[in-house]
Amino acid sequence: MIPRLSSCVLVVASMMLAAALDADAVAQAAEDGAYVVVKGGANAEHAEDGLTGASGALGIQAGFALSHNWALDFEFWVPAYFHADDVKHRDVLVNVSAIRLFGERPVRPFVVIGAGSGWVQTQSTFGRFASSELFVVSGAGMRIRVADRLLELVPEVRVNYALSAIIVRPSVGILVRF
């Protein structure tokens, strides 16, 4: 069972949306438009209880331009379970982030700041355990135009921070514009 996103994540997303609006938002948003990113990468986690591991992961993002330099991004990230001793573990993440783009195409570096919720799934000889945790998200990457206005390559690294864990997530994705 997947719990509902906390109201904290929605409040943070609303605040980021309000802060990101530029004077040229309407004109540039039409040019940059909405997008979807399908990506694959790695998930490296270190928790304060000593649980440490890495696995492959897949993700999908959907977002839209607020202006030429700002976007609002929704991300779903599903790593494979990693094994540590007799424990199988993963954190499935849902994040909402503001993306600040720099420069002009064909290559646009960016930074990411946001918040998210993680569904912690652990299996051991003692049984299955599930909980949720709030995360702060940060990261950086670049968008590299591959085809005129429609297709971009997106290498990036995002980091999810919580009170009890840090998850580092390098990935490469394909962005498609609508």
C-alpha positions in Angstrom: 0.0 0.0 0.0 1.4 3.4 -1.0 0.6 6.2 1.5 -0.7 9.6 0.3 1.9 12.4 -0.2 2.1 14.5 2.9 0.7 18.0 2.9 4.2 19.2 3.6 5.3 18.2 0.1 2.4 20.0 -1.5 3.0 23.2 0.6 6.7 23.2 -0.5 5.7 22.6 -4.1 3.3 25.6 -4.0 5.9 27.8 -2.4 8.5 26.8 -5.1 5.9 27.5 -7.8 5.2 31.0 -6.5 8.9 31.8 -6.1 9.8 30.6 -9.6 7.4 32.7 -11.7 9.3 35.3 -13.8 7.8 38.2 -15.6 8.3 36.4 -19.0 6.7 33.2 -17.8 3.7 33.1 -20.2 5.7 33.8 -23.4 8.6 31.4 -22.6 6.5 28.6 -21.2 4.8 28.3 -24.5 8.2 27.9 -26.2 9.6 25.5 -23.7 6.4 23.6 -22.8 5.7 20.4 -21.0 8.1 17.4 -20.9 8.5 13.8 -19.8 11.8 12.2 -19.0 12.4 8.5 -18.8 15.7 7.6 -17.0 17.8 4.9 -15.6 20.6 5.0 -13.2 22.0 4.0 -9.8 20.7 4.3 -6.3 23.3 4.4 -3.5 22.0 4.7 0.0 23.6 5.1 3.4 21.4 5.1 6.5 22.3 5.9 10.1 21.4 2.4 11.3 24.3 1.1 9.2 22.2 -0.1 6.3 24.3 0.7 3.2 23.9 -0.6 -0.4 23.4 0.2 -4.0 21.2 -1.0 -6.9 20.0 -0.1 -10.3 16.9 2.1 -10.7 14.4 3.5 -13.2 12.5 6.7 -13.0 10.0 8.9 -14.8 9.6 12.7 -14.6 6.9 15.0 -15.8 7.2 18.7 -15.7 6.5 22.0 -17.4 8.3 25.2 -18.0 7.3 28.1 -15.7 9.6 30.4 -17.7 12.6 30.1 -20.0 14.8 29.5 -16.9 12.5 27.7 -14.4 10.6 24.4 -14.5 8.4 22.5 -12.0 9.2 18.8 -12.0 7.4 15.7 -10.6 9.6 12.6 -10.3 8.8 8.9 -9.5 12.0 6.8 -8.8 11.9 3.0 -8.3 15.2 1.3 -7.3 15.7 -2.4 -7.2 16.1 -4.0 -3.8 19.7 -4.1 -2.5 20.9 -6.9 -0.2 22.8 -6.2 3.0 23.4 -9.2 5.3 20.0 -10.9 5.6 18.1 -7.7 4.7 16.5 -6.7 1.4 15.8 -2.9 1.2 14.8 -0.1 -1.1 13.2 3.4 -0.9 10.7 4.2 -3.6 10.7 8.0 -4.1 8.2 10.7 -5.2 9.7 14.2 -5.5 8.5 17.6 -6.4 11.3 20.0 -7.4 12.0 23.4 -8.9 14.6 23.3 -11.7 16.7 26.4 -12.5 18.2 26.3 -16.0 21.2 28.4 -17.1 22.5 29.5 -20.4 21.0 28.7 -23.8 20.6 25.6 -25.9 22.1 23.3 -27.1 23.6 22.6 -23.6 21.8 24.0 -20.5 23.2 23.2 -17.1 20.7 23.2 -14.2 20.3 22.8 -10.5 17.4 21.1 -8.6 15.9 21.8 -5.2 12.8 20.2 -3.9 11.1 17.9 -1.4 9.8 14.4 -1.5 8.4 11.4 0.2 10.0 7.9 0.3 8.3 4.6 0.9 10.8 2.5 2.8 10.5 -1.2 2.1 12.6 -3.7 4.0 12.4 -7.5 4.1 14.4 -9.7 6.5 14.1 -13.0 8.4 11.9 -11.1 10.9 9.3 -10.2 8.3 8.4 -7.3 6.0 8.5 -3.7 7.2 7.2 -0.6 5.5 7.3 3.1 6.5 7.5 6.5 4.9 10.0 9.3 5.3 10.2 12.9 4.1 13.2 14.0 2.0 14.9 17.2 0.9 16.1 16.9 -2.7 19.0 18.7 -4.4 21.0 18.0 -7.5 22.6 19.2 -10.7 22.8 18.2 -14.4 22.5 19.4 -17.9 20.1 19.2 -20.8 21.7 18.4 -24.1 19.6 19.0 -27.2 19.6 16.0 -29.5 16.8 16.9 -31.9 15.3 20.3 -32.6 13.0 21.3 -29.7 11.7 17.7 -29.1 14.4 15.5 -27.7 17.2 16.1 -25.1 19.7 13.9 -23.2 19.7 14.6 -19.5 22.6 13.4 -17.4 22.2 14.4 -13.7 22.8 13.6 -10.1 20.1 14.0 -7.5 20.5 13.5 -3.7 17.7 12.8 -1.3 18.4 13.8 2.3 16.4 12.6 5.3 17.1 12.6 9.0 18.1 9.0 8.9 19.4 8.4 5.4 21.1 9.9 2.3 20.5 8.6 -1.2 22.7 9.5 -4.1 21.1 9.0 -7.5 23.2 9.5 -10.7 21.1 8.9 -13.9 20.8 9.5 -17.6 17.5 10.2 -19.2 15.8 11.1 -22.5 13.5 14.2 -22.3 10.7 14.5 -24.8 8.8 17.8 -25.2 5.2 18.3 -25.9 
